[in-house]
Structure formats: C-alpha cells, structure tokens
C-alpha cells in the first residue's frame, strides 16, 4: 500500500551530488518564475522547483510515479525539504525543449511520433490502480489540487479528498455555491448544477491524472541514437513535467483540463485535434465542465 513520504526526503537510489539551498537560490538559470516560486536549472542534470507556493503533493506525485508507474516519463525526485517557508523539489532535469517551442516546425510524421508516445503514456496512467477505494484527491492522499476546488469559504485551502464520485461532484457544486454566496449573487445557476451536474458526471472511476496537459509541460528531445521514421522524420523522447495539479480524478478530467487553455476556444491549432488522439474524449462531460469552469472564471 502506498504511503506518502515524510520530510525531509532524500532519494537514496540516486547518487548525484545535490546543490545547497544557497546555490539553488543564487542560480541564474531561471526556467520559470511566478510570484514567489521558480524553477532553476542548476546544471544539465538537476533542476529545482522551490518557493512558498509549491505544494508537497507535487513531490509526492513524482515519488509515486517512480515507485509504481515507472514507465511514465516524468522527472525523478532526488530530494524534498523545507527551508523556512519555501518547499524545495530537487529533481532530474529533463533534456530537451518545451513542445510548444518546436511544434509549428515539425513535419506530420514527427507529430505522429510524439502523439503516439503521448498516447502510450496516458494509456499507462489510466491503467494505474488507485491505492484508496473510490478516492478523489492528490497522490499524497490530500485535497484536490485544482482551482475549481480552492475553497471559497475564505479558509485558504483546497477541498477534499473525497471518497465517492457523488462526494466529488457535490464538492465541486458546493464550492460554486460558496462563491456565489460570497459575491451576494442569485443562486439560480447553482440550483441548475445541483439538479443536473451529477446526471452527466456519473460512472467515472478515479484515474491517475496529470491535470495540466499543455505543450509547455511536455519536454521533447530528439533521439539521435534511433533511425528516422519511415517518412524521413526525426524521432523524439518525451517527458511530462509540472505535476502540481496531478491526482486521482474522474477519468474525464484529463481531457477537460487539456481542453481548457485559450487555444481550444476555436480549435484553430492542429494541437487541438491531436489532443483527441492522445486522450480519451468525453464530449458531454467536457461541455458541462466548460460551462461551470466559465462560470467560476466569471465571478
């Protein structure tokens, strides 16, 4: 049975010398920065994500993947610890570039290669068995790490975990009711969701979910040791990064979140079509979830 690790954590199966907190904070090679959190590349082998907004559930997710679903290409976590209020995730640096940086320049056979490998990866995720019965929450056994479940009761926490599909849907609707109540708005739309949402979102099992499938979270590196594909295109290795929103979600959730970015508004990018080749599509669930997602953003 999976038991989340305690902190401080060090992965003894890896022998790389780890940087100090001072070296990490002083690192000039910043890959990403937002508010009080950032990702830096210490060297070619090690990247570190750290800050006060980083959640321990992301580190637990990487540990879970290495132990129980090692076929999924994700960074290996070398260490996880706190320094003051900042959480540090010292991890493997994925070689390559973000997929969005090169996607427009790829030929069709190269896109086919990447699409096939992504489909295989997500098929592997879907086959993983949830360690807790009928559980919906983070891989650390905690709350649901998605903004739709960020509590609107002003207690600055995420809701969950939930131990049934009905409870998951009720938590989603209840949080929307709290948002409407806080804004002193009429509750007619809430009553609509309370009546109909569970009719659509039913029969979905807890599924291991990345939670933020975007091209920027897919690192690709040309595999120079392999021959070209039969159409003359290059072959690529892939790694999925940024597991901050991962967890056990209903099986429609991955495609819903993958279809949430703005470029899916009009489906004018071929990535929108490729996404349905990578992930299982749930049209009815997507439609009603986009409704409630839009309502959340509108209040």
VOSEKE-545996 format. One record per residue (C-alpha): residue number from 1; residue in one letter; chain; x, y, z. Coordinates in steps of 0.1 Angstrom, whole numbers. Layout:
(pt NUM,A,A,(X,Y,Z))
...
! end
This chain:
(pt 1,X,A,(0,0,0))
(pt 2,X,A,(13,34,-9))
(pt 3,X,A,(23,56,20))
(pt 4,X,A,(34,92,12))
(pt 5,X,A,(69,100,24))
(pt 6,X,A,(77,123,53))
(pt 7,X,A,(100,154,50))
(pt 8,X,A,(129,159,47))
(pt 9,X,A,(131,133,19))
(pt 10,X,A,(162,121,1))
(pt 11,X,A,(161,95,-27))
(pt 12,X,A,(189,71,-18))
(pt 13,X,A,(186,53,-52))
(pt 14,X,A,(203,83,-68))
(pt 15,X,A,(239,93,-61))
(pt 16,X,A,(242,127,-77))
(pt 17,X,A,(257,154,-55))
(pt 18,X,A,(229,177,-46))
(pt 19,X,A,(231,215,-46))
(pt 20,X,A,(228,235,-13))
(pt 21,X,A,(199,259,-8))
(pt 22,X,A,(223,289,-12))
(pt 23,X,A,(234,275,-46))
(pt 24,X,A,(199,270,-56))
(pt 25,X,A,(187,305,-46))
(pt 26,X,A,(217,321,-64))
(pt 27,X,A,(213,301,-96))
(pt 28,X,A,(210,325,-125))
(pt 29,X,A,(195,300,-150))
(pt 30,X,A,(158,305,-143))
(pt 31,X,A,(134,283,-164))
(pt 32,X,A,(102,296,-149))
(pt 33,X,A,(91,322,-123))
(pt 34,X,A,(57,331,-109))
(pt 35,X,A,(50,351,-78))
(pt 36,X,A,(72,336,-50))
(pt 37,X,A,(80,304,-68))
(pt 38,X,A,(105,295,-95))
(pt 39,X,A,(123,267,-114))
(pt 40,X,A,(160,269,-119))
(pt 41,X,A,(184,246,-138))
(pt 42,X,A,(214,241,-115))
(pt 43,X,A,(232,221,-142))
(pt 44,X,A,(225,197,-171))
(pt 45,X,A,(213,170,-147))
(pt 46,X,A,(194,188,-119))
(pt 47,X,A,(165,213,-118))
(pt 48,X,A,(149,227,-87))
(pt 49,X,A,(114,240,-82))
(pt 50,X,A,(111,260,-50))
(pt 51,X,A,(91,286,-33))
(pt 52,X,A,(63,293,-7))
(pt 53,X,A,(35,284,-32))
(pt 54,X,A,(49,249,-41))
(pt 55,X,A,(28,221,-27))
(pt 56,X,A,(42,189,-12))
(pt 57,X,A,(17,169,-33))
(pt 58,X,A,(37,176,-64))
(pt 59,X,A,(68,159,-49))
(pt 60,X,A,(47,130,-36))
(pt 61,X,A,(34,126,-71))
(pt 62,X,A,(69,122,-86))
(pt 63,X,A,(78,97,-59))
(pt 64,X,A,(46,77,-66))
(pt 65,X,A,(53,76,-103))
(pt 66,X,A,(88,64,-99))
(pt 67,X,A,(78,36,-75))
(pt 68,X,A,(45,24,-90))
(pt 69,X,A,(43,37,-126))
(pt 70,X,A,(80,40,-137))
(pt 71,X,A,(70,36,-174))
(pt 72,X,A,(56,71,-173))
(pt 73,X,A,(83,96,-184))
(pt 74,X,A,(84,121,-155))
(pt 75,X,A,(113,137,-137))
(pt 76,X,A,(128,117,-108))
(pt 77,X,A,(127,134,-75))
(pt 78,X,A,(161,135,-57))
(pt 79,X,A,(151,154,-26))
(pt 80,X,A,(122,173,-10))
(pt 81,X,A,(126,196,20))
(pt 82,X,A,(116,229,36))
(pt 83,X,A,(139,259,41))
(pt 84,X,A,(119,284,61))
(pt 85,X,A,(85,287,43))
(pt 86,X,A,(99,276,10))
(pt 87,X,A,(94,240,-3))
(pt 88,X,A,(123,227,-24))
(pt 89,X,A,(118,199,-50))
(pt 90,X,A,(152,188,-63))
(pt 91,X,A,(147,167,-94))
(pt 92,X,A,(160,154,-126))
(pt 93,X,A,(163,179,-153))
(pt 94,X,A,(145,167,-184))
(pt 95,X,A,(167,172,-215))
(pt 96,X,A,(152,190,-245))
(pt 97,X,A,(128,218,-251))
(pt 98,X,A,(91,226,-244))
(pt 99,X,A,(70,211,-272))
(pt 100,X,A,(53,245,-280))
(pt 101,X,A,(87,259,-290))
(pt 102,X,A,(91,235,-319))
(pt 103,X,A,(56,221,-327))
(pt 104,X,A,(49,245,-356))
(pt 105,X,A,(82,235,-373))
(pt 106,X,A,(76,197,-371))
(pt 107,X,A,(65,177,-401))
(pt 108,X,A,(35,154,-398))
(pt 109,X,A,(54,122,-393))
(pt 110,X,A,(73,138,-364))
(pt 111,X,A,(40,149,-349))
(pt 112,X,A,(27,114,-354))
(pt 113,X,A,(57,100,-334))
(pt 114,X,A,(51,124,-305))
(pt 115,X,A,(14,118,-305))
(pt 116,X,A,(18,81,-304))
(pt 117,X,A,(43,82,-275))
(pt 118,X,A,(20,106,-255))
(pt 119,X,A,(-10,82,-261))
(pt 120,X,A,(10,53,-248))
(pt 121,X,A,(20,74,-217))
(pt 122,X,A,(-16,83,-209))
(pt 123,X,A,(-28,48,-215))
(pt 124,X,A,(-3,37,-189))
(pt 125,X,A,(-15,63,-164))
(pt 126,X,A,(-51,51,-170))
(pt 127,X,A,(-42,16,-161))
(pt 128,X,A,(-28,25,-126))
(pt 129,X,A,(-49,14,-97))
(pt 130,X,A,(-59,39,-71))
(pt 131,X,A,(-45,28,-37))
(pt 132,X,A,(-75,40,-18))
(pt 133,X,A,(-111,28,-25))
(pt 134,X,A,(-132,53,-45))
(pt 135,X,A,(-108,81,-37))
(pt 136,X,A,(-106,115,-54))
(pt 137,X,A,(-77,137,-43))
(pt 138,X,A,(-39,142,-46))
(pt 139,X,A,(-13,115,-48))
(pt 140,X,A,(-3,124,-13))
(pt 141,X,A,(-38,114,-1))
(pt 142,X,A,(-48,150,4))
(pt 143,X,A,(-71,176,-12))
(pt 144,X,A,(-79,181,-49))
(pt 145,X,A,(-52,204,-64))
(pt 146,X,A,(-73,222,-89))
(pt 147,X,A,(-86,258,-87))
(pt 148,X,A,(-122,247,-90))
(pt 149,X,A,(-117,231,-56))
(pt 150,X,A,(-100,261,-40))
(pt 151,X,A,(-122,269,-11))
(pt 152,X,A,(-144,300,-13))
(pt 153,X,A,(-152,298,24))
(pt 154,X,A,(-121,321,29))
(pt 155,X,A,(-101,294,47))
(pt 156,X,A,(-73,294,21))
(pt 157,X,A,(-73,256,14))
(pt 158,X,A,(-82,232,-13))
(pt 159,X,A,(-113,209,-7))
(pt 160,X,A,(-112,172,-4))
(pt 161,X,A,(-102,145,-5))
(pt 162,X,A,(-135,128,-15))
(pt 163,X,A,(-143,92,-10))
(pt 164,X,A,(-170,88,-37))
(pt 165,X,A,(-179,101,-71))
(pt 166,X,A,(-211,117,-56))
(pt 167,X,A,(-190,135,-30))
(pt 168,X,A,(-165,148,-56))
(pt 169,X,A,(-194,163,-77))
(pt 170,X,A,(-211,177,-45))
(pt 171,X,A,(-178,193,-35))
(pt 172,X,A,(-175,210,-69))
(pt 173,X,A,(-211,223,-68))
(pt 174,X,A,(-209,233,-31))
(pt 175,X,A,(-177,253,-38))
(pt 176,X,A,(-195,272,-66))
(pt 177,X,A,(-224,279,-42))
(pt 178,X,A,(-199,293,-17))
(pt 179,X,A,(-185,316,-45))
(pt 180,X,A,(-220,328,-54))
(pt 181,X,A,(-229,334,-18))
(pt 182,X,A,(-197,353,-11))
(pt 183,X,A,(-205,376,-40))
(pt 184,X,A,(-241,380,-29))
(pt 185,X,A,(-254,368,-63))
(pt 186,X,A,(-286,350,-71))
(pt 187,X,A,(-283,312,-69))
(pt 188,X,A,(-303,301,-99))
(pt 189,X,A,(-273,287,-118))
(pt 190,X,A,(-262,269,-86))
(pt 191,X,A,(-295,252,-84))
(pt 192,X,A,(-292,242,-121))
(pt 193,X,A,(-259,224,-113))
(pt 194,X,A,(-272,209,-81))
(pt 195,X,A,(-300,194,-102))
(pt 196,X,A,(-282,183,-134))
(pt 197,X,A,(-245,181,-129))
(pt 198,X,A,(-244,146,-113))
(pt 199,X,A,(-266,132,-141))
(pt 200,X,A,(-238,139,-166))
(pt 201,X,A,(-208,133,-143))
(pt 202,X,A,(-216,97,-132))
(pt 203,X,A,(-199,64,-138))
(pt 204,X,A,(-163,77,-138))
(pt 205,X,A,(-137,59,-118))
(pt 206,X,A,(-107,75,-100))
(pt 207,X,A,(-79,78,-126))
(pt 208,X,A,(-43,88,-123))
(pt 209,X,A,(-43,122,-139))
(pt 210,X,A,(-16,148,-148))
(pt 211,X,A,(-41,176,-147))
(pt 212,X,A,(-24,202,-169))
(pt 213,X,A,(-16,186,-203))
(pt 214,X,A,(-3,215,-223))
(pt 215,X,A,(25,217,-248))
(pt 216,X,A,(46,237,-224))
(pt 217,X,A,(45,208,-199))
(pt 218,X,A,(58,183,-225))
(pt 219,X,A,(96,183,-229))
(pt 220,X,A,(108,167,-261))
(pt 221,X,A,(144,158,-271))
(pt 222,X,A,(155,144,-305))
(pt 223,X,A,(166,108,-301))
(pt 224,X,A,(198,108,-322))
(pt 225,X,A,(205,72,-314))
(pt 226,X,A,(174,60,-333))
(pt 227,X,A,(169,58,-371))
(pt 228,X,A,(144,82,-387))
(pt 229,X,A,(109,71,-391))
(pt 230,X,A,(98,56,-424))
(pt 231,X,A,(88,90,-437))
(pt 232,X,A,(121,106,-431))
(pt 233,X,A,(112,124,-399))
(pt 234,X,A,(131,126,-366))
(pt 235,X,A,(121,106,-336))
(pt 236,X,A,(118,121,-301))
(pt 237,X,A,(119,112,-265))
(pt 238,X,A,(92,129,-242))
(pt 239,X,A,(90,138,-206))
(pt 240,X,A,(59,152,-188))
(pt 241,X,A,(67,179,-163))
(pt 242,X,A,(48,201,-138))
(pt 243,X,A,(28,176,-118))
(pt 244,X,A,(14,203,-95))
(pt 245,X,A,(-22,195,-104))
(pt 246,X,A,(-19,158,-106))
(pt 247,X,A,(-40,133,-86))
(pt 248,X,A,(-68,108,-87))
(pt 249,X,A,(-96,124,-107))
(pt 250,X,A,(-127,111,-126))
(pt 251,X,A,(-115,97,-159))
(pt 252,X,A,(-129,126,-180))
(pt 253,X,A,(-108,152,-161))
(pt 254,X,A,(-76,149,-182))
(pt 255,X,A,(-93,158,-214))
(pt 256,X,A,(-113,185,-198))
(pt 257,X,A,(-82,202,-184))
(pt 258,X,A,(-63,196,-216))
(pt 259,X,A,(-91,214,-235))
(pt 260,X,A,(-92,244,-210))
(pt 261,X,A,(-64,267,-225))
(pt 262,X,A,(-75,295,-247))
(pt 263,X,A,(-63,279,-279))
(pt 264,X,A,(-91,254,-276))
(pt 265,X,A,(-117,281,-277))
(pt 266,X,A,(-119,280,-316))
(pt 267,X,A,(-98,249,-324))
(pt 268,X,A,(-77,267,-349))
(pt 269,X,A,(-44,249,-339))
(pt 270,X,A,(-38,213,-350))
(pt 271,X,A,(-27,205,-314))
(pt 272,X,A,(-64,207,-305))
(pt 273,X,A,(-71,178,-329))
(pt 274,X,A,(-40,159,-319))
(pt 275,X,A,(-52,161,-282))
(pt 276,X,A,(-82,138,-290))
(pt 277,X,A,(-57,113,-305))
(pt 278,X,A,(-37,114,-272))
(pt 279,X,A,(-66,114,-246))
(pt 280,X,A,(-100,97,-244))
(pt 281,X,A,(-127,122,-253))
(pt 282,X,A,(-158,127,-232))
(pt 283,X,A,(-179,152,-252))
(pt 284,X,A,(-209,156,-228))
(pt 285,X,A,(-187,158,-197))
(pt 286,X,A,(-164,184,-215))
(pt 287,X,A,(-194,205,-224))
(pt 288,X,A,(-209,208,-190))
(pt 289,X,A,(-175,212,-173))
(pt 290,X,A,(-166,240,-196))
(pt 291,X,A,(-199,256,-185))
(pt 292,X,A,(-190,255,-149))
(pt 293,X,A,(-154,264,-155))
(pt 294,X,A,(-165,295,-174))
(pt 295,X,A,(-190,304,-146))
(pt 296,X,A,(-161,301,-120))
(pt 297,X,A,(-140,325,-140))
(pt 298,X,A,(-169,349,-145))
(pt 299,X,A,(-174,355,-108))
! end
